[in-house]
C-alpha cells in the first residue's frame, strides 16, 4: 500500500496530513483522490507529486511501502 503525505494547502483540502491507499498506479491514485475529494482535485493537477522522492508519470506502479508526496504550488522562490 502507498503511504500518501499531503503538504500545506493539499493537506487542508485532503482533510488529512497522511493516509494509506491501495491504488496500483499513480494515475489511478490521482483519479481516485480527485473523485473522492473535489477540493483536493481542484488543485491536484498543479501539485508536484513525488514517488519516493522522484517525479514519475501516471503509468508508474505504486509498489508496497512506497511514499507519495503531494506538494501544492508554493509562492516565493
Secondary structure, DSSP 8 states (H G I E B T S, - for coil): -EEEEEETHHHHHHTSSEEEE--SBHHHHHHHHHHH-HHHHHHHTTSEEEETTEE--TT-B--TT-EEEEE---S--
